[in-house]
């Protein structure tokens, strides 16, 4: 008798594909979360930072005497003080050939290069006293010319921020595929447009927060940090503070939002760790909202000139783009600030069949806050440029935007497909997603309604945006360039004496539901109730080393890791059960926490009984049998560098042409992230991502003056999406599992953000089209809409 | 260094007396002096709603009230409201609908939603959206929160 082929996906007690609630949500709902600022420490000290008020200035002198004498002050430290404790870092990787960035120190030394750069640290008994002391610091500044405008950053007349490099160029890249010039020469229509994308930032509600605690008696540094990547930070602290990684523990408690912002190395955080080593006491740093705006990484900031070639019957044959992006004065460490632009130019045109492509990327330094990876890195820019150009292409040949997309999207018979930029798509589902989307929207009715309402002076628009998303990245992302950032993840599964299971896994939780999804996989494979699995994440002393959660990798890579570990533990449990029950292991199964006959399901023993024998009465087992109730497994994606997902979004908007205000009426998403582990968690990842993208489309912009000063660094001035302006969001799925893992799950964390701004941009321009107006800059603020309508000077 | 001022108030049903600096705001007093860390600090300028709590029954921003202004007042936070069951329907609905992700905005969001349901037991979706527009959530996109408040209102 043999057991039926085992599949964790169609068992009676499978949790995969089910919307189970998150076990860790109860305490968050009861105010019992443990965010880093909530943890209590003995002998705690607090650090505050004096930040540069200038975009570019020389520090001619510092007078610290009054600050040092201020009440409650423990130490006042300068850049030179901390440079003695912390080695500088350089934000370059070898797979971005030619990328330049100078060494960066915890605090500025001699010169500041952006407004907000930390300059002096004050450690005191309370945060308020530390801030009081900083009021007494006197800095003798010599202001220097600021490079603010990326458009002129490379002009010979512009001052050079890092003279050793000779110019303000950090990185450039040229891509060329096919016969681009011939394609444009042969085109029926060539459409050209220039698009601008403002800077914005993550605005996680919980700011960057950490407590560094150095114990000189053991020479051990423990850092409690609101971070996505405890393992990366463990390595960074060890290497830059002169410790071994065995001396460093990083613990991520509850993380109050991160979105890619909490995985970069920040000077103030390195300073906090160094100060803890200097003092031998815990030091807490919590960025306040104002310093978050000028020191959390910023995102985007692109100017893209694009051309597209179209035949008379609406076939897109070529794209050519030129992307200029400004990254502030440094390339961020350790992931670099080249990834954003690199992904923009490699993703443009992604859903379509054109074979001719040319792209030029220039990445320039500026005296502004550092720009680097934030949710959906590069995708929203690539998607907006592509989809806006596709809409213009449709209009140029008199085709409906849906019809033009149908004629140009990759079809099901083309996979595996290699894009002109070298991406390999295992299998995508563009046409199925488009068909579903059109059905959900009742597209024809919306078009008829749009026509009818225009006659009454009501201007509504429909915007479509197809996308591809890079998920489940392997070592091609960072490791090959020399970054010590793990591409693999690890899981330890332990059967405990109660018969319950503890799952220690390297992927991390920031609210997306990682722990729940991992529990679902473990419970399904093991055949035990979901509440019998306890998942532990985010502690380098406890969980295996791994990549953690970023780049839409948690479910796909972490989930496969847990699946492999659970399969191994299941085999060990059944081997023990077979020994106890004197049966072949393959005649037994585990269902709902019980050992049963695989055939017929008769109960044989409870897991708790098996565990009791394994731990407390192994003397009753054969002398040569050793029960192995703890297993560890790792997983790294193989076979392809990334698992691409795809999908499509649509926005329905109304533009009030007297005021320029935009009302979002509804938003739709059809996404294909392969196998869905928990539909509700996936849908909410998409909805949350959509609204972040809408923020970029309509509201969010870090506004800088020509002097390099950020002018709206408060939450009252920098607008974020609030409940009142946001629409309901319809989410549906097509499922094309990847064959490169058994679980078949691809990532979903960034899909919403990838295309929502593009859909809104297209919808607004669709509304404005009969008025002959077009907006080419996001955020689509009322003044920009009015300027496009000729009612206001641009 | 400023001196301190004695205050006496009721927090989550229990009397509390402390001497506080005049500049100390109420949310820092609750978090630092009383260890009530369920009330969060998001912006410290009254915009984000993370520090929403009840002061003499009214919904206020804990970052815009000084601790000395709460002298003699009755303060309720997420901890007290949870323990006396005042938020149970909303908490159950938020859990069922996954109307929270990181959970940092959630205590403030629950208190704001409860204040709405106290005024209007059956609000429309638009009314829920309007009422919660002072509470910033970066994770959910709000749709699930609106669903959860609607579901909690519909329950007996």
Interface residues (C-beta under 8 A of the other chain):
Chain A: X19 X21 X22 X25 X26 X28 X29 X30 X31 X32 X33 X35 X37 X38 X40 X71 X128 X202 X203 X204 X205 X206 X207 X254 X255 X256 X257 X259 X288 X289 X510 X511 X512 X513 X680 X681 X684 X687 X688 X689 X690 X691 X692 X714 X715 X716 X720 X721 X722 X723 X724 X725 X726 X728 X729 X752
Chain B: X1 X21 X23 X31 X35 X36 X37 X38 X39 X40 X41 X42 X43 X44 X45 X47 X48 X50 X77 X78 X79 X82 X87 X91 X94 X95 X96 X97 X98 X100 X101 X102 X103 X104 X105 X106 X107 X110 X125 X128 X129 X130 X132 X133 X134 X135 X136 X137 X138 X139 X140 X141 X142 X143 X144 X145 X146
